[in-house]
Amino acid sequence: MSAAIDDLPMPDLRPPKHRVERRAIGWWMLQSMLLAGPILAATTTAYILWEAARPWSLVAVIASSALLVAGVMIEPLWRYRVHRWETTDEAVYARTGWLVREWRAAPLSRVQTVDALQGPVEQLLGLSTLRVTTASSGGAIDIGGLDKDTAARIAKELTLIAQLTPGDAT
């Protein structure tokens, strides 16, 4: 490495400080039910109505039941333990995932847009996703499961800080 890079302070790779809202557990449970529920319903219907296929459709019912249980009982709680976020005057930090974990940091000098998004289930639960788009090939940083007011406040703060940060975000 060059001397200039060696002189820069090393960022602290600690987990970001803030947890997402506890209501995010319900959001993730509903997402899993909306995905795995119809699969279980279809495999159960096939098992009941298609007698010749019962041996293999029983396996499908068991597998889709396991998928639903894992998606409703395990994944949301695990994700809640993993998901963290933090914003500073210099960067946005996020840790996400459950089987595969991702830790991302985006310097505010690279921020291009900041959005607060709400899907239908998020609206129902008063949650929002903060999307920070950067000049990075890695794509945007999404921080889901935030209280809608918190996401709006952070979006406003990040926009103001990014405007004050020198550079053109490229």
C-alpha positions, 0 to 999 in steps of 0.5 A: 500500500502507498504511504498515503493510504497507510496514514489513513485511520482504520475504520472500526469494524464493530457491529452497527449500534442500532437494532431494527424495530421489534415489529420487523419480526412480524414483517418478516413472519408475514413475508414468509407466510405470504411466500410459503403459505401458498406453496403449502396450500398447493401441495396440500391440495395436490395431496388431497385431490390427486390420489395417484401422486400422494407418495411424492406429494406427501414429501412436498407437503412435509417440505413446504411445512418445514419451509413455512415453520422455518420462515415463520419461527426461525428466520425472523428471530435470527434476522432480528439478532443480526440486523443492525444499522448506524449513521454517522457524519461520515458513513452509513453502516448496515449489517443484514442477513441470516444465513449469509450475513452482509456488513456494508459501509458507505461513505457519505461522499459516495451517497447519490440518493436517500429514500424511505420506502414502504411496501404494503405490509410495512405500511400496515406495521408502521415500518419503512425501509431506508435505501441509500444509493451510492456510486458503488457497484455493490448497489444500494444499502437497504435498511429494512424494519425501521420505524417509519418516522425514524426512516424519514428522519434519517433520510432527511439527515443523510440528505443534508449531510450528503449535500454538505459533503464535498465531492460529486459522489462518483 
